[in-house]
Amino acid sequence: MQVTINGKNYDVEKNTTILKACKDAGIEIPTLCHDDRLSPSGACRLCLVEVEGWKNLHTSCTAICKDNMVIQTHSDKVIKGRQEVLDLLISNHPLECLTCEKSGACKLQDYCYEYGITEGTYRWEMKKPYFDSSNPFYNFDSRKCILCGLCVRVCDELQGTSAIGFENRGFETNVATPFNEGLINSTCVSCGNCVSVCPVGALEPKSKEKFRYWETRDVRTTCSYCGVGCQMDLVVKGNKVVDVKPAFDALNEGLLCVKGKFSYNFLSHPDRLKRPMVKKDGVFVETSWEEAYNLIVNKMKSVKEYYGSEAFAGLTSARCTNEENYLFQKMFRAVLGTNNVDHCARL
Amino acid sequence: MTNSISEIRNTDAMFVIGSNTTENHPIIGAVMKQAKKRGAKLIVADPRRIELAEYADVFLQLKPGTNIALLNGLMNVIIENGLQNDEYIKNRTENYEELKEIVKDYTPEKVAEICGVKAEDIVNAAIIYAQADKAGIYYTMGVTQHSTGTNAVMSISNLALLCGNVGVESAGVNPLRGQNNVQGACDMGGLPGDLPGYQKVFKPEVIQKFEDAWGAKLSGKVGATIGEMFEGIEKDEIKFLYIMGENPVVSDPDTNHVKKVLSHADFVVVQDIFMNETAEFADVILPAAAFAEKDGTFSNTERRVQRVRKAVNPPGDAKADWEILMNIMNRMGYDKNYANPSEIMDEIASLTPSYGGINYDRLENESIQWPCLDENHPGTKYLHEKAIARGRGLFMPVDYVVSAEMPSEEYPLIMTTGRILYHYHTRTMTGREDGLNQLAPESFVEINPATANRLSILDGERVRLVSRRGEVETTARITEIIDDGVVFMPFHFAEGSANYLTNTVKDEIAKIPELKVAAVRVEKI
């Protein structure tokens, strides 16, 4: 079937949402509550579009295309509607961008900039503040929450944990754990997948480092814990990893677990080995690479000479790269002359 | 895995055995729960009532060490009810008659008795698995870490072949690998009998090929496994031990024995990112770069080769492992130099048929599942699609045999071990994360309330566990997750380590130790 978007005709499949049709046509629609992996919810109201013959503006994430539909995505009426939505959201949102950790990666901030919203014009009661800092890895600040519901739906639909939900109705609505007993007393497994999808600063990692997103660069890599091989971006400031974001275009489809998401501080831990060490009279003393190499190589040569190749054994590593494992076994086979190479595949 | 992680989303039935997936492979666990929501059936067999058990259509809380009996029981029900895939068996397998003969005796009633589960649950599980159009089996160390581990894996393969689930999308035989690159370490020849790509060291033509490529004389004698290395050190046959990125003092069975062996070794080199329990026994320690400090590739559990990229510099003078190894090889007079890991991958691809088409240019924009035979090969989503690799799928029927160590008067309980969500292996990395230590601070033992009652042990009480090999003190956690007569300990913790108790007895073929079954007693302190 065919639809007309902003005066141009497009072919679309049956059961396509207007949002998807626009996206496929390369037209960007602002969204705060939408995630391709989740069922549509229409919570944020920001993706409003105008459809010819329909009385009101409609949320494009929930409206399905019909044959010969005529859609406007950036008409004056639509822009005004979106500005109104942003005004309502920001009127009930603390303007703490100067100190908010999310600044620079906040979708609400970005859209307010795009749509020229400088402050909220609805000056009445603000949302009742509720903080939950009981989880060791992230904080929840209800004042910044825009109730997009992404965290609740990710936790339920993708992670399958359902640790959080909505409590109360209307203006009193909050994201909360059962009986408000706090995240630490819920079924939360600290995967942080809610934190990864929060478009604002309501769910924020407890970073050890102060950083601004515009000071960082992302490096795509593979998680170093279990064998699933999740892809993720290490967020790097200077020479330090300060945050981890899941990759969406990979096998893990935007999910990580507690270890992949939060357990990266070992990298810069003071206990890291920094220099080669040799044991002298039962005590380890630091040495140079040159001395360490000489000691190993001399020992290798003398063992090979006196006892032969079969006197060597090596444990390679399921933690190291393919290239390193390849070189390890090559060293044992081609240089030391033995197949005595194994690793902890059985453990 | 014969199949891919994403295929789980479209499966009709999942049979999870000996895998606490949501804790040990959390993202695969999440995908399984998504599949369940979408309508797939789920069968879980595990000695513990793990999270997935709560979602299962059938949960079989079997006694540790009885997997083969259960698998034979499932096949018995399938064949007795004519639910097997006759066409598949006829066209794609061989040795079916022998399988029929062996599983004939494993009636649901008999198996229920051996496994400590209900006969009707065995029947229901068998029907679910057999009636599903596409059914995948997912397993980990709960199947393999037994003295009969290899046989149990063959039994799983028998079940999959019986219902035509090998070489089919969203089905298959799927071992979930535990470590980030344990698949890659095996692929790269980190095994005593295998050169890269599982090319056998005892085949003269293989040796010839690698001798030509490497310009060195190679041995055609199969080398020593970890256990055999330790024996060799004790017998003074092995003098020089090089350990890269591994902590056997905590991870291997019978800790006292491992410590004795390491202190007996003539010369030990340890290359790691942290000082650890094993490095204490080293003569030289070399500081290595962590994953975020170097370039390379890991191969995941679904054979997917993916890039690892350098994000930050290593601390102090630490170097990437490949650089250290190359420097030592050069100093030993082997002159091959590599400017970067990409050049090493090119050499790997030239010698390893299954990695033949893999190079860093391709990996910049995609990940590739081996086998990938040449540069135009797209990689392989699932194995055995057109035909089983060996021609026909071979049924390898096996009988159930009891574990090496069964409960006795002196050691009346079965201890089984495993991992928990909040730590990784021997905690060298996760033990340095405050938040994880807050959530899982110390070693513990899970005890069923009935067992605890008999021993007058309270939740949170310090207890002593004793096996034939050693003893440890730990904290009791009284929980229904585990059956009466069975206790569970995570093996992550060096303090109160489960591996002081575990049995070193090994599977004769795979040489895997029986870490999942040890007879112990629990004492009040």
HADDOCK unambig.tbl for C-alpha pairs under 7 A between the chains (distance, minus, plus):
assign (segid A and resid 136 and name CA) (segid B and resid 435 and name CA) 4.94 0.50 0.50
assign (segid A and resid 137 and name CA) (segid B and resid 435 and name CA) 6.23 0.50 0.50
assign (segid A and resid 157 and name CA) (segid B and resid 34 and name CA) 6.93 0.50 0.50
assign (segid A and resid 158 and name CA) (segid B and resid 30 and name CA) 6.44 0.50 0.50
assign (segid A and resid 158 and name CA) (segid B and resid 34 and name CA) 6.25 0.50 0.50
assign (segid A and resid 159 and name CA) (segid B and resid 30 and name CA) 5.12 0.50 0.50
assign (segid A and resid 160 and name CA) (segid B and resid 30 and name CA) 6.15 0.50 0.50
assign (segid A and resid 160 and name CA) (segid B and resid 33 and name CA) 6.05 0.50 0.50
assign (segid A and resid 160 and name CA) (segid B and resid 34 and name CA) 6.98 0.50 0.50
assign (segid A and resid 219 and name CA) (segid B and resid 309 and name CA) 6.95 0.50 0.50
assign (segid A and resid 219 and name CA) (segid B and resid 311 and name CA) 5.90 0.50 0.50
assign (segid A and resid 220 and name CA) (segid B and resid 309 and name CA) 6.74 0.50 0.50
assign (segid A and resid 221 and name CA) (segid B and resid 307 and name CA) 6.08 0.50 0.50
assign (segid A and resid 221 and name CA) (segid B and resid 308 and name CA) 4.70 0.50 0.50
assign (segid A and resid 221 and name CA) (segid B and resid 309 and name CA) 5.32 0.50 0.50
assign (segid A and resid 222 and name CA) (segid B and resid 306 and name CA) 6.75 0.50 0.50
assign (segid A and resid 222 and name CA) (segid B and resid 307 and name CA) 6.44 0.50 0.50
assign (segid A and resid 222 and name CA) (segid B and resid 308 and name CA) 5.39 0.50 0.50
assign (segid A and resid 224 and name CA) (segid B and resid 180 and name CA) 5.34 0.50 0.50
assign (segid A and resid 224 and name CA) (segid B and resid 291 and name CA) 6.60 0.50 0.50
assign (segid A and resid 225 and name CA) (segid B and resid 179 and name CA) 6.26 0.50 0.50
assign (segid A and resid 225 and name CA) (segid B and resid 180 and name CA) 5.27 0.50 0.50
assign (segid A and resid 225 and name CA) (segid B and resid 424 and name CA) 6.93 0.50 0.50
assign (segid A and resid 226 and name CA) (segid B and resid 25 and name CA) 6.45 0.50 0.50
assign (segid A and resid 226 and name CA) (segid B and resid 178 and name CA) 5.21 0.50 0.50
assign (segid A and resid 226 and name CA) (segid B and resid 179 and name CA) 4.44 0.50 0.50
assign (segid A and resid 226 and name CA) (segid B and resid 180 and name CA) 4.60 0.50 0.50
assign (segid A and resid 227 and name CA) (segid B and resid 177 and name CA) 5.06 0.50 0.50
assign (segid A and resid 227 and name CA) (segid B and resid 178 and name CA) 5.06 0.50 0.50
assign (segid A and resid 227 and name CA) (segid B and resid 179 and name CA) 4.64 0.50 0.50
assign (segid A and resid 227 and name CA) (segid B and resid 180 and name CA) 4.07 0.50 0.50
assign (segid A and resid 227 and name CA) (segid B and resid 181 and name CA) 6.37 0.50 0.50
assign (segid A and resid 227 and name CA) (segid B and resid 300 and name CA) 5.12 0.50 0.50
assign (segid A and resid 227 and name CA) (segid B and resid 301 and name CA) 5.22 0.50 0.50
assign (segid A and resid 228 and name CA) (segid B and resid 25 and name CA) 6.39 0.50 0.50
assign (segid A and resid 228 and name CA) (segid B and resid 180 and name CA) 6.98 0.50 0.50
assign (segid A and resid 228 and name CA) (segid B and resid 300 and name CA) 5.66 0.50 0.50
assign (segid A and resid 228 and name CA) (segid B and resid 301 and name CA) 5.78 0.50 0.50
assign (segid A and resid 229 and name CA) (segid B and resid 180 and name CA) 6.32 0.50 0.50
assign (segid A and resid 229 and name CA) (segid B and resid 300 and name CA) 5.13 0.50 0.50
assign (segid A and resid 236 and name CA) (segid B and resid 311 and name CA) 6.93 0.50 0.50
assign (segid A and resid 239 and name CA) (segid B and resid 312 and name CA) 5.02 0.50 0.50
assign (segid A and resid 239 and name CA) (segid B and resid 313 and name CA) 6.50 0.50 0.50
assign (segid A and resid 240 and name CA) (segid B and resid 312 and name CA) 6.32 0.50 0.50
assign (segid A and resid 251 and name CA) (segid B and resid 6 and name CA) 6.75 0.50 0.50
assign (segid A and resid 252 and name CA) (segid B and resid 27 and name CA) 6.61 0.50 0.50
assign (segid A and resid 255 and name CA) (segid B and resid 27 and name CA) 6.87 0.50 0.50
assign (segid A and resid 256 and name CA) (segid B and resid 27 and name CA) 6.62 0.50 0.50
assign (segid A and resid 257 and name CA) (segid B and resid 26 and name CA) 6.09 0.50 0.50
assign (segid A and resid 257 and name CA) (segid B and resid 27 and name CA) 6.84 0.50 0.50
assign (segid A and resid 263 and name CA) (segid B and resid 430 and name CA) 6.53 0.50 0.50
assign (segid A and resid 263 and name CA) (segid B and resid 433 and name CA) 6.07 0.50 0.50
assign (segid A and resid 265 and name CA) (segid B and resid 433 and name CA) 6.38 0.50 0.50
assign (segid A and resid 266 and name CA) (segid B and resid 429 and name CA) 5.60 0.50 0.50
assign (segid A and resid 266 and name CA) (segid B and resid 432 and name CA) 5.78 0.50 0.50
assign (segid A and resid 266 and name CA) (segid B and resid 433 and name CA) 6.58 0.50 0.50
assign (segid A and resid 271 and name CA) (segid B and resid 274 and name CA) 6.50 0.50 0.50
assign (segid A and resid 272 and name CA) (segid B and resid 273 and name CA) 5.87 0.50 0.50
assign (segid A and resid 272 and name CA) (segid B and resid 274 and name CA) 5.07 0.50 0.50
assign (segid A and resid 273 and name CA) (segid B and resid 273 and name CA) 5.62 0.50 0.50
assign (segid A and resid 273 and name CA) (segid B and resid 274 and name CA) 5.28 0.50 0.50
assign (segid A and resid 273 and name CA) (segid B and resid 275 and name CA) 6.64 0.50 0.50
assign (segid A and resid 273 and name CA) (segid B and resid 287 and name CA) 5.04 0.50 0.50
assign (segid A and resid 274 and name CA) (segid B and resid 287 and name CA) 5.69 0.50 0.50
assign (segid A and resid 274 and name CA) (segid B and resid 315 and name CA) 5.74 0.50 0.50
assign (segid A and resid 274 and name CA) (segid B and resid 316 and name CA) 4.51 0.50 0.50
assign (segid A and resid 274 and name CA) (segid B and resid 317 and name CA) 5.35 0.50 0.50
assign (segid A and resid 274 and name CA) (segid B and resid 318 and name CA) 5.25 0.50 0.50
assign (segid A and resid 275 and name CA) (segid B and resid 287 and name CA) 5.86 0.50 0.50
assign (segid A and resid 275 and name CA) (segid B and resid 316 and name CA) 6.60 0.50 0.50
assign (segid A and resid 275 and name CA) (segid B and resid 317 and name CA) 5.43 0.50 0.50
assign (segid A and resid 275 and name CA) (segid B and resid 318 and name CA) 6.31 0.50 0.50
assign (segid A and resid 276 and name CA) (segid B and resid 285 and name CA) 5.61 0.50 0.50
assign (segid A and resid 276 and name CA) (segid B and resid 286 and name CA) 4.67 0.50 0.50
assign (segid A and resid 276 and name CA) (segid B and resid 287 and name CA) 5.75 0.50 0.50
assign (segid A and resid 277 and name CA) (segid B and resid 284 and name CA) 5.70 0.50 0.50
assign (segid A and resid 277 and name CA) (segid B and resid 285 and name CA) 5.06 0.50 0.50
assign (segid A and resid 277 and name CA) (segid B and resid 286 and name CA) 6.67 0.50 0.50
assign (segid A and resid 278 and name CA) (segid B and resid 283 and name CA) 5.75 0.50 0.50
assign (segid A and resid 278 and name CA) (segid B and resid 284 and name CA) 4.50 0.50 0.50
assign (segid A and resid 278 and name CA) (segid B and resid 285 and name CA) 6.39 0.50 0.50
assign (segid A and resid 279 and name CA) (segid B and resid 283 and name CA) 5.15 0.50 0.50
assign (segid A and resid 279 and name CA) (segid B and resid 284 and name CA) 6.37 0.50 0.50
assign (segid A and resid 292 and name CA) (segid B and resid 284 and name CA) 6.96 0.50 0.50
assign (segid A and resid 293 and name CA) (segid B and resid 328 and name CA) 6.52 0.50 0.50
assign (segid A and resid 297 and name CA) (segid B and resid 328 and name CA) 6.84 0.50 0.50
assign (segid A and resid 297 and name CA) (segid B and resid 331 and name CA) 6.87 0.50 0.50
assign (segid A and resid 297 and name CA) (segid B and resid 332 and name CA) 6.34 0.50 0.50
assign (segid A and resid 310 and name CA) (segid B and resid 238 and name CA) 6.83 0.50 0.50
assign (segid A and resid 311 and name CA) (segid B and resid 237 and name CA) 5.76 0.50 0.50
assign (segid A and resid 311 and name CA) (segid B and resid 238 and name CA) 4.01 0.50 0.50
assign (segid A and resid 311 and name CA) (segid B and resid 239 and name CA) 5.21 0.50 0.50
assign (segid A and resid 311 and name CA) (segid B and resid 240 and name CA) 6.30 0.50 0.50
assign (segid A and resid 312 and name CA) (segid B and resid 238 and name CA) 5.76 0.50 0.50
assign (segid A and resid 312 and name CA) (segid B and resid 239 and name CA) 6.26 0.50 0.50
assign (segid A and resid 312 and name CA) (segid B and resid 240 and name CA) 4.88 0.50 0.50
assign (segid A and resid 312 and name CA) (segid B and resid 241 and name CA) 6.14 0.50 0.50
assign (segid A and resid 313 and name CA) (segid B and resid 229 and name CA) 6.56 0.50 0.50
assign (segid A and resid 313 and name CA) (segid B and resid 238 and name CA) 6.79 0.50 0.50
assign (segid A and resid 313 and name CA) (segid B and resid 240 and name CA) 6.26 0.50 0.50
assign (segid A and resid 313 and name CA) (segid B and resid 241 and name CA) 5.00 0.50 0.50
assign (segid A and resid 313 and name CA) (segid B and resid 242 and name CA) 6.42 0.50 0.50
assign (segid A and resid 314 and name CA) (segid B and resid 241 and name CA) 5.60 0.50 0.50
assign (segid A and resid 314 and name CA) (segid B and resid 242 and name CA) 4.59 0.50 0.50
assign (segid A and resid 314 and name CA) (segid B and resid 243 and name CA) 5.82 0.50 0.50
assign (segid A and resid 315 and name CA) (segid B and resid 242 and name CA) 6.20 0.50 0.50
assign (segid A and resid 315 and name CA) (segid B and resid 243 and name CA) 4.74 0.50 0.50
assign (segid A and resid 315 and name CA) (segid B and resid 244 and name CA) 6.06 0.50 0.50
assign (segid A and resid 316 and name CA) (segid B and resid 190 and name CA) 6.21 0.50 0.50
assign (segid A and resid 316 and name CA) (segid B and resid 243 and name CA) 6.42 0.50 0.50
assign (segid A and resid 316 and name CA) (segid B and resid 244 and name CA) 5.25 0.50 0.50
assign (segid A and resid 317 and name CA) (segid B and resid 185 and name CA) 6.55 0.50 0.50
assign (segid A and resid 317 and name CA) (segid B and resid 244 and name CA) 5.72 0.50 0.50
assign (segid A and resid 317 and name CA) (segid B and resid 245 and name CA) 5.24 0.50 0.50
assign (segid A and resid 317 and name CA) (segid B and resid 246 and name CA) 6.09 0.50 0.50
assign (segid A and resid 318 and name CA) (segid B and resid 179 and name CA) 6.14 0.50 0.50
assign (segid A and resid 318 and name CA) (segid B and resid 180 and name CA) 6.77 0.50 0.50
assign (segid A and resid 318 and name CA) (segid B and resid 181 and name CA) 4.80 0.50 0.50
assign (segid A and resid 318 and name CA) (segid B and resid 182 and name CA) 4.14 0.50 0.50
assign (segid A and resid 318 and name CA) (segid B and resid 185 and name CA) 5.37 0.50 0.50
assign (segid A and resid 319 and name CA) (segid B and resid 179 and name CA) 6.71 0.50 0.50
assign (segid A and resid 319 and name CA) (segid B and resid 180 and name CA) 6.08 0.50 0.50
assign (segid A and resid 319 and name CA) (segid B and resid 181 and name CA) 5.59 0.50 0.50
assign (segid A and resid 319 and name CA) (segid B and resid 245 and name CA) 6.43 0.50 0.50
assign (segid A and resid 320 and name CA) (segid B and resid 181 and name CA) 6.71 0.50 0.50
assign (segid A and resid 321 and name CA) (segid B and resid 181 and name CA) 6.77 0.50 0.50
assign (segid A and resid 321 and name CA) (segid B and resid 296 and name CA) 5.57 0.50 0.50
assign (segid A and resid 321 and name CA) (segid B and resid 297 and name CA) 5.36 0.50 0.50
assign (segid A and resid 321 and name CA) (segid B and resid 298 and name CA) 5.40 0.50 0.50
assign (segid A and resid 322 and name CA) (segid B and resid 184 and name CA) 5.44 0.50 0.50
assign (segid A and resid 322 and name CA) (segid B and resid 185 and name CA) 6.27 0.50 0.50
assign (segid A and resid 322 and name CA) (segid B and resid 188 and name CA) 6.34 0.50 0.50
assign (segid A and resid 322 and name CA) (segid B and resid 296 and name CA) 6.94 0.50 0.50
assign (segid A and resid 322 and name CA) (segid B and resid 297 and name CA) 5.68 0.50 0.50
assign (segid A and resid 322 and name CA) (segid B and resid 298 and name CA) 5.87 0.50 0.50
assign (segid A and resid 323 and name CA) (segid B and resid 296 and name CA) 6.39 0.50 0.50
assign (segid A and resid 323 and name CA) (segid B and resid 322 and name CA) 6.92 0.50 0.50
assign (segid A and resid 323 and name CA) (segid B and resid 341 and name CA) 6.14 0.50 0.50
assign (segid A and resid 323 and name CA) (segid B and resid 344 and name CA) 5.87 0.50 0.50
assign (segid A and resid 323 and name CA) (segid B and resid 345 and name CA) 6.21 0.50 0.50
assign (segid A and resid 324 and name CA) (segid B and resid 321 and name CA) 6.16 0.50 0.50
assign (segid A and resid 324 and name CA) (segid B and resid 322 and name CA) 4.75 0.50 0.50
assign (segid A and resid 325 and name CA) (segid B and resid 185 and name CA) 5.64 0.50 0.50
assign (segid A and resid 325 and name CA) (segid B and resid 188 and name CA) 6.05 0.50 0.50
assign (segid A and resid 325 and name CA) (segid B and resid 190 and name CA) 6.47 0.50 0.50
assign (segid A and resid 326 and name CA) (segid B and resid 188 and name CA) 5.09 0.50 0.50
assign (segid A and resid 326 and name CA) (segid B and resid 189 and name CA) 6.79 0.50 0.50
assign (segid A and resid 327 and name CA) (segid B and resid 322 and name CA) 6.70 0.50 0.50
assign (segid A and resid 327 and name CA) (segid B and resid 325 and name CA) 6.68 0.50 0.50
assign (segid A and resid 328 and name CA) (segid B and resid 325 and name CA) 6.61 0.50 0.50
assign (segid A and resid 329 and name CA) (segid B and resid 189 and name CA) 6.45 0.50 0.50
assign (segid A and resid 329 and name CA) (segid B and resid 190 and name CA) 5.93 0.50 0.50
assign (segid A and resid 331 and name CA) (segid B and resid 329 and name CA) 6.29 0.50 0.50
assign (segid A and resid 333 and name CA) (segid B and resid 218 and name CA) 6.06 0.50 0.50
assign (segid A and resid 334 and name CA) (segid B and resid 214 and name CA) 6.89 0.50 0.50
assign (segid A and resid 334 and name CA) (segid B and resid 216 and name CA) 5.42 0.50 0.50
assign (segid A and resid 334 and name CA) (segid B and resid 217 and name CA) 6.63 0.50 0.50
assign (segid A and resid 334 and name CA) (segid B and resid 218 and name CA) 6.03 0.50 0.50
assign (segid A and resid 335 and name CA) (segid B and resid 329 and name CA) 6.84 0.50 0.50
assign (segid A and resid 335 and name CA) (segid B and resid 334 and name CA) 6.81 0.50 0.50
assign (segid A and resid 337 and name CA) (segid B and resid 218 and name CA) 5.77 0.50 0.50
assign (segid A and resid 337 and name CA) (segid B and resid 219 and name CA) 6.11 0.50 0.50
assign (segid A and resid 338 and name CA) (segid B and resid 219 and name CA) 5.94 0.50 0.50
assign (segid A and resid 338 and name CA) (segid B and resid 223 and name CA) 6.80 0.50 0.50
assign (segid A and resid 339 and name CA) (segid B and resid 192 and name CA) 5.17 0.50 0.50
assign (segid A and resid 339 and name CA) (segid B and resid 193 and name CA) 6.99 0.50 0.50
assign (segid A and resid 339 and name CA) (segid B and resid 219 and name CA) 6.79 0.50 0.50
assign (segid A and resid 339 and name CA) (segid B and resid 221 and name CA) 6.97 0.50 0.50
assign (segid A and resid 339 and name CA) (segid B and resid 222 and name CA) 6.02 0.50 0.50
assign (segid A and resid 339 and name CA) (segid B and resid 223 and name CA) 4.25 0.50 0.50
assign (segid A and resid 340 and name CA) (segid B and resid 192 and name CA) 5.44 0.50 0.50
assign (segid A and resid 340 and name CA) (segid B and resid 223 and name CA) 4.12 0.50 0.50
assign (segid A and resid 340 and name CA) (segid B and resid 224 and name CA) 4.78 0.50 0.50
assign (segid A and resid 341 and name CA) (segid B and resid 190 and name CA) 5.80 0.50 0.50
assign (segid A and resid 341 and name CA) (segid B and resid 191 and name CA) 5.56 0.50 0.50
assign (segid A and resid 341 and name CA) (segid B and resid 192 and name CA) 5.04 0.50 0.50
assign (segid A and resid 341 and name CA) (segid B and resid 223 and name CA) 6.72 0.50 0.50
assign (segid A and resid 341 and name CA) (segid B and resid 224 and name CA) 6.90 0.50 0.50
assign (segid A and resid 342 and name CA) (segid B and resid 190 and name CA) 5.26 0.50 0.50
assign (segid A and resid 342 and name CA) (segid B and resid 191 and name CA) 4.56 0.50 0.50
assign (segid A and resid 342 and name CA) (segid B and resid 192 and name CA) 5.72 0.50 0.50
assign (segid A and resid 342 and name CA) (segid B and resid 225 and name CA) 5.63 0.50 0.50
assign (segid A and resid 342 and name CA) (segid B and resid 226 and name CA) 6.07 0.50 0.50
assign (segid A and resid 343 and name CA) (segid B and resid 190 and name CA) 6.41 0.50 0.50
assign (segid A and resid 343 and name CA) (segid B and resid 191 and name CA) 6.99 0.50 0.50
assign (segid A and resid 343 and name CA) (segid B and resid 226 and name CA) 6.97 0.50 0.50
assign (segid A and resid 345 and name CA) (segid B and resid 182 and name CA) 5.92 0.50 0.50
assign (segid A and resid 346 and name CA) (segid B and resid 512 and name CA) 5.27 0.50 0.50
assign (segid A and resid 347 and name CA) (segid B and resid 251 and name CA) 6.78 0.50 0.50
assign (segid A and resid 347 and name CA) (segid B and resid 252 and name CA) 6.97 0.50 0.50
